[in-house]
Amino acid sequence: MELCRSALRRLGAALIIGLGFISGASAQSGNPIRVGMSLALTGAGAAPSKVINTALEIWRDDINAKGGLLGRPVELVVYDDQSAPANVPNIYTKLITVDKVDLLLGPYGTNFVAPAMPTIIQNNKMTISFTAIGINDKFHYPKYFSMVSVGPEGVNAFSIGFFDLAAAQTPKPQTVAILAADAEFAQSAAHGAREEIKKHGFKIVYDKSYPPSTTDFAPVVRAIRATDPDIVYIGAYPPDNVGIIRAANEIGLTPKMMGGAMIGMLVTPIKVQLGPVANGLIVGENFAAALAPKIPGSADFLKRYGEKAAAVQIDSLGFAWGPFAYSAGQALAQAVTETKSLDHDKLAEYMHKASFKTVSGDFSFGADGEWSKARMVWTQVQNAQPNNLDQFRDGKAQPIVWPPEAKTGTLIYPYEKARQK
């Protein structure tokens, strides 16, 4: 379906990134291999999307410096969906039918991948999404892959460790409050949390959603406090995190445990801004700072990412999204190289059988395109100081407290004790 220029302007398709081939890569010849995607480069999803975009630019430059793919340079074609899920289907339609890109990546996040899927499926294309969960539970589409380490645990991965930690405390906490944004990812995380709560025999005393447009969280935090929960589980996006955490601090919400799928706590500037206000929060992470030294190539990538991020003034650490974006490029490049093909059927068939060594770690894909094995960790903000970026660089202010085999610190319990540090 042809889209006119004016329609594209309304979609905010203002950004095409690419053409970043290395002139000295003499092995490259012919037309570039074009990799297309939608990213939320403006709006609420801009912070993580800019990290993803920067990481992919590094991957593109690395590939082109080595001679490209199949002897051809790689070009990125990126459109800004303005953090509006409704814009995504038309962008992918344009990428496929008008731009005729060779390969697809993205989009970023559950809220954006879900509306893209019908277009991708209808056109029989393959994609590797960034940090989306549970997308293929209903579609079971064989050419969909997800670059996030929740594995077969799916949406439950965003609460398993949290409630395992809670159940291990003495005396065991009993009651739970759930607060989640009324949007795809947060609701999926809350759904998984309810299943984990049931497994452990906890009792839900508060379970509410809030509109994504909410800016004043004082009323909902007061409502939670009125139920006096032992545990507060939160599913929230970056802007919401700040509002919820600050409201909890001002109102004096002091459960025994607090945290959850708090995407904002993965954004470095937000962590630095909150500082000690975030102490005690327990956060689910796919890639924590403390993991980097254990994964070959990870520290080098993060160093190079940090240099480029500083130059463009975005999240200078990028742990949560940068390694996975670069790894998506690595997986795609491996599939193209090994199959010597850009055929989406052949690429998908290969990816289901292969294993990958990337800056995010070693992994393979399961039947529905998720990682075949989960690698979710839970961190706790501890002894954080005001306006200190470096404290989050090596994980000392946010050690891994679950799973036991990955621990780099000990859980401070209850929440109020961590707040007093």
C-alpha positions in Angstrom: 0.0 0.0 0.0 1.5 3.3 -1.2 1.6 6.0 1.5 1.8 9.6 0.4 4.4 12.0 1.7 1.9 14.1 3.7 0.6 10.9 5.5 4.2 10.0 6.4 4.8 13.5 7.8 1.8 13.0 10.0 3.3 9.7 11.2 6.5 11.6 12.2 8.6 9.6 9.8 11.2 12.2 9.9 14.3 10.3 10.5 16.2 8.0 8.2 19.4 6.8 9.6 22.1 5.0 7.7 24.4 5.6 4.8 27.1 5.1 7.5 29.3 2.9 5.4 33.0 3.0 5.9 34.6 4.3 2.7 37.7 2.2 3.3 35.7 -1.1 3.3 36.8 -2.0 -0.3 35.2 -5.4 -0.1 31.7 -3.8 -0.3 30.1 -3.5 -3.7 26.6 -3.1 -5.1 23.5 -1.8 -3.5 23.4 -1.6 0.3 21.5 -4.1 2.4 18.8 -2.0 4.0 17.6 -2.9 7.5 14.3 -1.1 8.4 12.5 -0.5 11.6 10.3 1.8 13.7 11.6 3.3 16.9 10.0 5.7 19.4 12.6 8.4 19.0 10.3 11.1 20.4 7.7 10.9 23.1 7.5 8.7 26.2 9.6 5.9 24.6 12.4 8.1 23.4 14.9 7.3 26.2 15.3 3.6 25.5 14.7 4.0 21.7 17.6 6.4 21.4 19.8 3.9 23.2 18.7 1.1 20.8 19.3 3.4 17.8 22.8 4.3 19.0 23.7 0.7 19.6 22.6 -0.3 16.2 24.6 2.5 14.6 27.7 1.0 16.3 26.7 -2.4 15.0 26.3 -1.0 11.5 29.6 0.7 11.5 31.3 -2.5 12.9 29.8 -4.6 10.1 30.7 -2.1 7.4 34.3 -1.9 8.7 34.5 -5.6 8.1 33.2 -5.5 4.6 29.4 -5.5 5.2 27.1 -8.4 4.7 27.4 -10.6 1.6 30.0 -8.1 0.4 27.4 -5.3 0.5 27.3 -2.3 2.9 24.6 -2.2 5.5 22.2 0.8 5.8 19.7 1.5 8.6 16.3 2.9 7.7 14.7 4.2 10.9 11.4 6.0 11.2 10.2 7.8 14.4 6.8 6.4 15.4 6.6 9.3 18.0 5.8 6.7 20.8 2.3 6.3 19.3 1.5 2.6 18.7 -1.1 3.6 16.1 1.7 4.9 13.8 3.6 1.6 13.7 1.5 -0.5 11.2 1.8 2.1 8.5 5.5 2.6 9.1 6.1 -1.2 8.6 3.8 -1.2 5.5 6.0 1.6 4.0 9.2 -0.1 4.9 8.1 -3.3 3.2 6.1 -2.1 0.2 7.6 1.3 -0.6 11.1 1.3 0.8 11.4 -2.4 0.0 14.0 -2.9 2.8 15.8 -6.2 2.7 15.5 -7.0 6.5 13.5 -5.8 9.5 14.2 -5.2 13.1 12.0 -3.9 15.9 9.9 -2.2 16.9 10.9 -1.3 20.5 8.7 -2.6 23.3 5.5 -4.6 23.7 3.2 -1.7 23.1 4.7 -1.1 19.6 5.4 -4.6 18.5 1.9 -5.9 19.0 0.3 -3.5 16.4 3.2 -4.2 13.9 2.6 -8.0 13.9 -0.4 -8.2 11.5 1.5 -6.2 8.9 4.6 -8.3 9.3 2.7 -11.5 9.2 0.6 -10.5 6.2 3.8 -9.7 4.2 5.5 -12.9 5.4 8.5 -11.1 6.8 10.9 -11.8 9.7 11.7 -9.4 12.5 13.7 -9.4 15.7 12.0 -7.1 18.2 13.5 -5.2 21.1 12.4 -6.0 24.7 8.8 -7.1 23.9 7.2 -9.8 25.9 4.5 -12.3 25.2 3.9 -11.1 21.6 3.9 -14.5 20.0 1.8 -16.3 22.6 -1.2 -15.9 20.3 0.3 -15.5 16.9 2.8 -18.4 17.0 4.4 -16.8 14.0 7.6 -18.7 13.0 9.4 -15.6 11.7 9.2 -13.6 14.9 12.1 -13.3 17.3 12.5 -11.3 20.5 15.7 -9.9 21.8 14.9 -10.1 25.5 15.9 -12.7 28.1 12.6 -13.6 29.6 12.7 -17.0 27.9 9.9 -19.5 28.3 8.8 -17.8 31.5 7.3 -15.0 29.4 5.5 -12.2 31.2 5.9 -14.1 34.6 9.7 -13.4 34.3 8.9 -9.8 35.4 7.7 -11.0 38.8 9.1 -14.5 39.5 12.3 -13.3 41.2 10.4 -10.5 43.1 8.0 -12.8 44.7 10.5 -15.6 45.3 12.5 -13.0 47.3 9.4 -12.1 49.2 8.5 -15.7 50.0 12.0 -16.3 51.4 11.7 -13.6 54.1 11.0 -14.4 57.7 8.3 -13.8 58.8 6.8 -14.2 55.3 4.9 -11.2 54.1 1.2 -11.8 53.4 -0.5 -9.0 51.5 0.2 -7.4 48.1 -0.8 -4.2 46.3 -0.5 -4.1 42.5 -0.3 -0.8 40.6 0.1 -0.9 36.8 -0.3 1.4 33.9 -3.2 0.7 31.6 -1.0 -0.3 28.7 0.3 -3.5 27.1 3.6 -4.1 28.9 2.5 -3.1 32.3 -0.7 -5.1 32.1 1.2 -8.1 30.9 3.6 -7.8 33.8 0.7 -7.4 36.3 -1.0 -10.5 34.9 2.2 -12.5 35.5 2.4 -11.1 39.0 -1.1 -12.3 39.8 -0.1 -15.8 38.9 3.1 -15.7 41.0 1.1 -14.2 43.9 -1.3 -17.1 43.8 1.6 -19.7 43.7 3.1 -18.2 46.9 -0.3 -17.8 48.7 -0.1 -14.1 49.1 -3.3 -12.1 49.3 -4.0 -9.1 47.0 -5.5 -6.2 48.9 -5.2 -3.6 46.1 -5.2 -4.1 42.3 -5.7 -1.0 40.2 -4.6 0.5 36.9 -4.0 4.1 36.0 -4.2 5.9 32.6 -0.9 6.4 30.9 -1.5 10.1 30.9 -1.5 10.3 34.7 0.9 12.8 36.2 -0.4 13.2 39.8 0.2 9.9 41.6 -0.6 11.1 45.1 -4.2 9.8 45.1 -3.3 6.3 44.1 -0.4 6.1 46.5 -2.7 7.2 49.3 -5.2 4.6 48.3 -2.4 1.9 48.4 -1.2 3.1 51.8 -4.8 2.8 53.1 -4.7 -1.0 52.4 -1.4 -1.3 54.4 0.2 -3.9 52.1 3.3 -5.8 53.0 4.4 -5.8 49.3 3.9 -3.2 46.5 4.3 -4.5 43.0 4.5 -1.8 40.2 4.3 -2.1 36.5 5.2 1.4 35.1 6.9 3.3 32.3 9.7 5.8 32.7 7.7 9.0 33.3 5.4 7.2 35.7 8.2 5.7 37.7 9.4 9.2 38.8 5.9 10.3 39.8 5.1 7.1 41.7 8.4 6.9 43.6 8.3 10.6 44.5 4.7 10.4 45.7 5.5 7.3 47.8 8.4 9.2 49.4 6.4 12.3 50.1 3.3 10.4 51.5 5.4 7.9 53.5 4.4 4.6 51.8 6.6 2.0 53.6 5.7 -1.6 52.7 8.2 -4.4 53.5 9.0 -4.7 49.8 8.5 -2.4 46.9 9.4 -2.6 43.2 8.6 -4.7 40.1 8.6 -4.1 36.4 9.7 -0.5 36.7 11.1 0.5 33.3 12.1 3.9 34.5 14.6 2.4 36.9 16.5 1.1 33.9 17.0 4.6 32.5 20.3 6.0 33.8 19.3 9.7 34.0 16.2 8.8 36.0 18.2 6.7 38.5 20.7 9.5 38.9 17.9 12.1 39.3 16.2 10.0 42.0 19.3 9.0 43.9 18.6 8.1 47.5 14.8 8.4 46.9 15.1 5.1 45.0 16.9 3.3 47.8 15.3 0.0 48.6 13.5 -0.5 45.3 13.7 -4.0 43.8 13.9 -3.9 40.0 13.6 -6.7 37.4 16.4 -6.4 34.8 17.4 -8.3 31.6 20.9 -6.9 31.7 22.4 -5.5 34.9 25.7 -3.6 35.2 27.1 -6.5 37.3 26.7 -8.9 34.4 29.0 -7.1 31.9 32.4 -8.3 33.2 31.1 -11.9 32.8 30.2 -11.7 29.1 32.9 -11.7 26.5 32.7 -8.5 24.4 30.2 -6.8 26.6 32.5 -4.4 28.4 34.1 -3.3 25.2 30.7 -2.7 23.5 29.5 -0.7 26.6 32.7 1.4 26.6 32.3 2.3 22.9 28.5 2.9 23.4 29.3 5.2 26.4 31.6 7.3 24.3 29.1 7.7 21.5 26.2 8.3 23.9 28.1 11.1 25.7 28.6 12.8 22.4 24.9 12.8 21.5 23.8 13.4 25.2 21.7 10.3 25.8 21.7 7.6 28.5 25.4 7.2 29.0 25.3 3.6 30.4 22.5 2.0 28.3 22.6 -1.4 30.1 19.0 -2.2 29.7 18.7 -1.8 25.9 22.1 -1.2 24.3 23.5 -4.8 24.5 20.3 -6.3 23.3 20.0 -4.0 20.3 23.6 -4.7 19.3 23.0 -8.4 19.8 19.9 -8.3 17.5 22.3 -7.0 14.8 24.8 -9.7 15.7 22.1 -12.5 15.4 20.8 -11.0 12.1 24.3 -10.8 10.7 25.1 -14.4 11.7 22.0 -15.7 10.0 22.6 -13.8 6.8 26.3 -14.8 6.7 25.6 -18.5 7.4 22.7 -18.9 5.0 24.3 -16.6 2.4 20.8 -15.3 1.9 18.3 -12.5 2.6 15.3 -14.8 2.2 13.2 -14.4 5.3 12.1 -18.0 5.3 15.7 -19.3 5.2 16.8 -16.8 7.8 14.0 -17.8 10.2 14.6 -21.5 9.8 18.3 -21.0 10.5 17.7 -18.8 13.6 15.4 -21.5 15.2 18.3 -24.0 15.0 21.3 -21.9 15.7 23.0 -20.6 18.9 24.4 -17.2 19.2 27.3 -15.6 21.1 26.7 -12.0 21.6 27.4 -9.0 23.8 24.2 -9.9 25.7 25.5 -13.4 26.3 25.0 -16.8 24.7 21.5 -17.8 23.8 19.3 -19.7 21.3 15.7 -19.1 20.3 12.7 -21.2 21.4 9.7 -22.2 19.3 7.9 -18.8 19.6 11.0 -16.8 19.1 11.8 -16.0 22.8 15.1 -17.0 24.3 15.0 -20.7 25.0 16.3 -20.1 28.5 15.5 -17.2 30.8 18.1 -14.9 32.2 16.3 -12.3 34.3 17.9 -10.8 37.3 16.6 -8.6 40.2 18.6 -5.8 41.6 18.0 -3.5 44.6 19.0 0.1 44.8 21.2 0.4 47.9 23.1 3.3 49.4 22.5 5.5 46.3 23.8 9.0 46.6 22.5 12.2 45.0 23.5 13.1 41.5 26.1 10.4 41.1 26.3 8.6 37.8 29.4 6.5 38.5 27.7 4.6 41.4 25.5 2.9 38.8 28.3 2.1 36.3 29.7 -1.0 38.0 26.5 -2.2 39.8 27.7 -1.3 43.4 24.7 0.9 44.1 22.4 -1.7 42.4 23.7 -5.2 43.1 22.0 -8.4 41.9 20.0 -9.9 44.7 18.3 -12.7 42.7 18.8 -15.4 41.4 21.1 -16.9 44.1 23.7 -18.0 41.5 24.1 -14.5 40.1 24.0 -12.6 43.4 26.5 -9.7 43.8 24.8 -8.3 47.0 22.4 -9.1 49.8 18.8 -8.0 49.9 18.1 -5.3 52.5 14.8 -6.1 54.1 12.4 -4.6 54.9 12.2 -1.7 52.5 12.3 0.9 55.3 15.6 -0.4 56.4 17.1 0.2 53.0 15.6 3.7 53.0 17.5 4.5 56.2 20.9 3.7 54.7 
